């Protein structure tokens, strides 16, 4: 084919309807049901056909329909209300402006490999992406000065379809970027804005697109341009596609290319947040930029950059963390050794738990942990798991002190709550719940909602889910090759009045999609009681290379054909945000059965809460801290068994007992008015206790107050006065590191009394030889706590000791005092940490702790 001239065709709208484009291109409409209803009014069937994409809708709807809308006073008034609300959202004074007025110069860059904002922009695979999308939405609601950075995947994540036997197949339909709610960024000459990144023997270019999510700009990089060779054009083809080499290419483009994209656009961020390790190469690029632009050494730039980086890990299993062979790192990043003026081994050490182990692979999570002043897991339990996973980076530090905290995930409430439930909340809670979903006092009024209205809302949502499932199932059966007569049977699957259980998530084996199916006979008896019917809706994708996950999908498909379960078990193909929305709004029970503690957080169960669904879950991830015995049900008590088969047996029995003895009787126990009062009370308890906590407005506030503001302060302090603090910190650290091994704790004593009772004070003295270092270079601490059976201090506490005497040139005496608050066997010791007045983190992974 000869040279093709390109041109773009944009929707033509009557002048009166031009504001529709403003609404369509700002994904704020995703969480505003009035805006969604506005687009549905144009053509409800077409709205469904274009997968709820307003840009494609406006380019596809007939001119006659547009002209009719332009002459409809009702439609124009509706549009004006939506535009007014959008303008209010964009211009009103925000939480950030009201509460953090001293940080108006702060700017946060939020990097993620995937963003799940809406089904019409399918550049996500699952929970990580949806969490990132909700992070942006809540940042807009709170007015955070935040910029998202990601990749624009031409083929997105795969679409799932099943063959006649139920085996998962994958397809990769190409996205038409020009019919998505994104815009190609152009310079003053009208040319696409581009960046370039060095790859082995060539330069790879990417053009920049922008998606607006309320007040937030999401910058997306796209390598599918003619400037690149055919191979490099595929870098942004598939999310999580290809081999390890494709993965390192994508992560270089995300991290290094993303930093260059912000710089090209003139966006000078003060804090960089890595959402998972995929983006960790941004640290390398930031260090280089700081060296080049500010004439800093590597060590000086390192201190400056690390101080304003934030890292969130979402992975509780070692296999989920990207690792690259050192040879591959050499191939793609060896030019940075010279640019950073460091040795190959120093660079490799940034990505190794043990920087001196030359056989260790280069891990992106390790790189992120070492180059971030603040790191966190995504639930309280996951924080504990992460500290255990990565304790070797801080090899001399007790596990509970490993500097990985936690901020528990949430969901953006408005995106997942049904229209009916929103109206119910508006009537009885008032509109404040919309802007302040994390306010406990608002949700305390849930009891004001009449049981009858809440139940009617639940029934309508379940009916909608059943109708949707029937339509989708029929469409999928026809696509699989079933005769129309057979496909028509889908019109009678499920019962809109039956207790409905939902299980939808990635079909990884550790998530145990088939735990409920472990005893087929017992399950059949549960589902087949005529006056108390129960039904299950499954959905989820297995990774294309996960045959065990595909077997689980196939098992459910075959089970649904079994006469015992026909019409009671269905599997919905190609799980995505739209299916998730119907399910979380319609199910009565959300089931979660991972192997503890392999679920970092899990957010799908949070989405059912504002819709009146109730959770049954293993005590893992978020549920471990959310469950209170009255707001849902717990499978087991948090036990972990070495024998996974035995664990499956125990927990499946627990699940069957919960269903038979508690859930089903409670759901079907109706009063004279036909209402399940006890069930509704549990729904309200779930709403009251969980809605104000497990939402992303609370979560984003936590990030802002705990990490972003501190990171911005560090950025300002370390860059001030021509980077004076960064330089002095680097110089001190170099000296301390060089002379650290000279330190010795020489003598340890305490006022040992015959009888130590509760309330006693013990005074401890220690003599410490600091070698060529001074007391200003260290912090001497008294470390104490209860003793384990191995005579080790378990989860001890540390108190700073005071310098009281200089014995000779290098020898110093310190004193500390501990208070005995309870009886038992305790122990103490003394330790020495590197310390500097301007240090931004207490435990530096490059300097070990000296213990007595």
BAMI-466792 format. One record per residue (C-alpha): x, y, z. Coordinates in steps of 0.25 Angstrom, whole numbers, plus 5000, padded with zeros to 4 digits. Each point is the difference from the previous one (the first is absolute). Example, Ala and Ser with C-alpha at 12.3 -4.5 7.8 and 13.67 -1.06 7.14 Angstrom:
BAMI-466792
504949825031 500650144998 
***
This chain:
BAMI-466792
500050005000 500550144997 500250125009 498750025008 499650145003 499350015014 498950095004 499049995012 498550025000 499450065013 498650005004 499150114994 499150065010 498950114999 500550135007 499049985011 500649865003 501550045000 500149995015 499849854999 501449994995 500650075012 499249905009 500449884991 501550035000 500150015015 499849875007 499450075012 498749954994 500449865004 499550025014 498850104998 498849924996 499350134995 501150014989 499949854997 498550024999 500250114990 500749924990 499049885002 498950104996 500650024986 499949854997 499949895011 500349894991 501250064993 500550045013 500149865004 500549964986 501250105001 500349945014 499750135007 501050094992 499450144999 501050044989 499749884991 498550025003 500050154995 500849954988 499049894997 498650055004 499250054988 499950154996 498549995002 500149965014 501050115003 499150104993 498849955008 500950015013 500450154996 498550045000 499649935012 499950105012 500049885010 501349944994 500750145000 499650035014 500549865004 501350034993 500150145006 499949945014 501149904997 500950114995 499850085012 500349895009 501349974992 500450145001 499750005015 500949885002 501150064992 500050145007 499549985014 500950015012 500649865003 500349935012 501550014997 499950154998 499250025013 500949915009 501450004994 500150154996 501550005002 500349904989 499450074988 501349974993 500049855002 499749924988 499949845000 500449914988 499249875002 500649894991 499349874997 500149894989 498550004999 498850095003 498649945001 499150134999 498849954992 499849884990 500050104988 501550025003 500549855001 501450025005 499949925012 500049855004 499450005014 500150055014 501350074999 499550094988 498650025006 500750055013 500950094992 498750054993 499350035013 501250065006 500050114988 498550025002 500150025015 501250094998 499150094991 498950005010 501050045011 500750104991 501449945001 501050064990 500349864994 500449954986 499849864996 501049944991 499849864992 500149934987 498950004989 499949864995 499549984986 499449865003 499750035015 499949875008 499549884994 498549974997 499649865005 499149914993 499749855002 499949894990 498949895000 500849925011 500150125009 501550024997 500550155001 500450064987 500650144998 499850114990 500650144999 499150104992 500750134997 499650125007 499650134991 500750115008 499350104993 498649955004 500450005015 499950115011 501450034998 500850114992 501350004993 500850115005 500650104990 501050115000 499950144995 500249954986 498949905001 500949895000 499949885010 500850025013 501149895001 501149955009 501149914997 500749895008 501449934997 499849854997 501249914996 500550054987 498850094997 499150115005 498649975003 498950114999 498750015006 498850104998 499250065012 498549995002 499250065011 498849955007 499350105010 499449945012 499350115007 501150105004 501149894997 500849984988 500549864996 501150004990 500149884992 501249964991 499849934987 501249944992 499149964988 500550114991 500850004986 501350055007 500249865006 500349874993 498949905000 500649925012 500050135009 498650044995 499549885008 500650045014 498650065003 499249904993 499649915012 499950025015 500849885007 500249944986 501349944994 501249955007 501050055010 500750084990 498750074996 499750035015 501350075002 499850084987 498650045005 500550045014 501250084994 498950074992 499150025012 501150055010 501050074992 499150044989 498950055010 501050095007 500450064986 498550024997 499850085012 501250084997 499650024986 498750055004 500650105010 499449935012 501050015011 499549905011 500650005014 499549865004 500149874992 499149885003 500349874995 498749915000 500749865000 501549984995 499750014985 500350155000 501349995009 500950044989 499550145002 501050015012 501149984990 499650114991 499750095011 501449985006 500650034986 499250124998 500450065013 501549974997 499950064987 499150125003 500650045014 501449954999 499949905011 500749875002 499349875000 500049995015 499450145001 499049984990 499649875006 499750065013 499250114994 499149914991 499849895010 499550105010 498850034991 499749874995 498849915005 499849854997 498849925002 500149854998 498849914997 500649864999 500149915012 500649884992 501550004995 499749964986 499150124998 501250095000 500850034987 501449955000 501050024988 501249924997 501350095002 500349984985 498750064996 500250125009 501450024994 499449994986 498950115003 500650095011 501549994999 500150144994 499550055014 501249945007 500850114993 498950115001 499949985015 501549985001 499949885008 500549854998 499249894995 499949935013 499550135007 498950014990 499749855002 500050025015 498850094999 499149894995 500649895009 499649965014 501549975003 500850104991 501249915001 499449884995 500450004985 499149884997 498750075004 499150054990 499550154999 498750025007 499150124997 499349995014 501450015006 500450114991 498750075005 500249975014 501450055000 499750134993 498750045008 500050085013 498649945003 499549864996 498749935003 499249884999 498550014997 499449945012 500449985015 500349854998 500750034986 500950105007 500449895010 500249904988 500850104992 501050035012 500249855001 500249994985 501150114999 500749995013 501349964994 500150144994 500250055015 500749875005 500350055013 498750065004 498949935007 498949964991 498950085006 500850134998 500349984985 499550134995 498949954992 498750065005 498549984995 498950084994 498849914998 499450014987 498650064997 499050024989 499450124994 498649995005 499350084989 500549914989 499549885005 498750035007 498649984993 499250124996 498849955009 501049995012 500550144997 498650055000 499749935013 501350065007 499650144995 498649985006 500549965014 501450045001 500050134993 500950044989 501350015009 500349854998 500450034985 501150105004 500449945013 499949844999 501049995011 499250075011 499549905010 498950095005 499350004987 500049854999 499549995014 498650044995 499949874992 498949965010 499150114995 499849924987 498749935001 500249854999 498949994989 500750104991 501449945002 499449864996 499250054988 501450064995 500749875003 498949924992 500150104988 501549994999 499949845001 499050004989 500850094991 501249915002 499249884996 499550064988 501450054996 500649865003 498949944991 500350094988 501549995001 499949855002 499149984987 501050094992 501249925005 499349864997 499750054986 501450044998 500549875005 499249934989 498849955008 498749984992 499150125002 499049915007 501049955010 500450155002 498650045003 500049915012 500950125006 498750085001 499649915012 501349995008 500150065014 498850045008 499950155003 499449975014 501149905004 501250025009 501150044991 501549975002 501050074992 501549964998 500750084990 501550024999 501349964993 500049844999 501349985007 500149875007 500350075014 498650074999 499449865000 498850034991 499549865002 500149995015 498550005001 499949894990 500949905009 498849925004 499049994988 499049925008 499950105011 500050124990 498949934993 499249995012 500250155003 499650054987 498849914997 499150035012 498750054993 499550095010 501450065003 500750004987 501550044999 500750044987 501550034997 500550104989 501549984996 500950094992 501550024998 501149984990 501249905002 501450064995 500249954985 501249915005 499349955013 499449864995 499649975015 499250125000 499349974987 499749865006 499250075011 499250084990 499749874992 499649935013 499050105003 499450004985 499949855001 499350015014 499050104994 499649894990 499749905011 498549985002 500250025015 500550144998 499450044987 499450145001 500750025014 501450024996 500450094989 501450054995 500050134993 501250024990 501050114998 499950065014 500250154999 499550135007 498650004995 499749855004 500750035013 499050125002 498849924998 500549895009 500450085012 498750084999 499149884999 500649885008 499549975014 501449945004 501450024995 500949885002 501550015002 500849885002 501550024998 501149925008 500450095011 500850095000 500150014984 499050104998 500750145002 498750075002 498949974990 499050114997 498949934993 499349975013 500050145004 499250044988 498849925004 499950075014 499350134995 499149924992 499549915011 500849884997 500649925012 501449935000 500449865003 501549995000 501249945005 500750095010 501050054990 500350144994 499150115004 498949905006 501049975011 499950145006 498650024995 499249895006 499350025013 499149875001 498750084997 500450074986 500249874992 500649865002 501449955002 500449864995 500949955010 500850085011 501250034992 500749875001 501149964990 500349854998 501249944993 499149904993 499250084990 499149884997 499750005015 499850155000 499049994988 499249895008 499950085013 499650134993 499049944990 499349935012 500050145007 499450064988 498949894999 499750025014 499950154999 499149994988 499149895006 499950055015 500050154999 500050064986 498849934993 499149995013 500350155002 499750044986 498749924999 499550035014 498950104997 499050075009 498550024998 500450124991 500949914991 501350075004 501249925005 500250105012 501349935005 500650004987 499750144998 500650035013 501349944996 500050084987 499950135008 501149955009 500949984988 499750134994 500250085014 501349935003 500649984987 499650124990 500750115007 501349925001 500249924987 499950114990 501150074992 499750145005 500449955014 501249934993 500550114992 499950095012 500949905007 501050014989 500050155000 500150025015 501049885002 500950004988 499750114989 500250125010 501249945006 500649974987 499750154995 500750055013 501249914997 500050054986 500050155004 501049985011 501049914993 500050094987 500150135008 501250095000 500649934987 499749865006 500950035013 499349905008 500049894990 501550034998 500350005015 499249875002 500749934989 501350045006 499749965014 499449864995 501349984992 500850025013 499149925009 500049884990 501550004999 500350015015 498749925005 500849875003 500850075010 498850015010 500049905012 499149995012 501049985011 499349985013 498549995004 499550015014 498750025008 499550025014 499649865003 499249995012 499649885008 498550014996 499550084988 498550035001 499050064991 500350155000 501549985002 501050094992 501249934995 501250094997 500949954989 501450064997 500949964988 501450044995 500150024985 501350014993 499650094987 501449994994 500250124991 498550045000 499450095010 498750005009 499350094989 500249884990 499249905008 498849975008 500249905012 498749935004 499549915011 499249894993 499249915009 498749915001 499549875004 500849874997 499649894991 500349855003 501350024993 500450115009 499950104989 499350145002 498749994992 499450134994 500850095009 500050155002 501150094999 500350125008 501250104998 501150005010 500650135005 501550034999 500550035014 501549995000 501250004990 501049905006 501150024991 500350044985 499049904994 499349945012 498650055004 499149975011 498549994998 498849985009 498649964998 498849965009 498949914998 498749985008 499449875003 498550004997 499749865001 500549875006 500749894992 501449974995 500650114992 501350044994 500850124995 501250034992 500650124994 500250044985 500650114992 499450074988 500650104990 499350135002 500050144994 499150125003 499650014986 499849854997 498649974994 500049855004 500449945013 500549874994 500950014988 500149864993 501550044997 500450015014 499949885010 499650015014 501049975011 499549915011 500649985014 
***
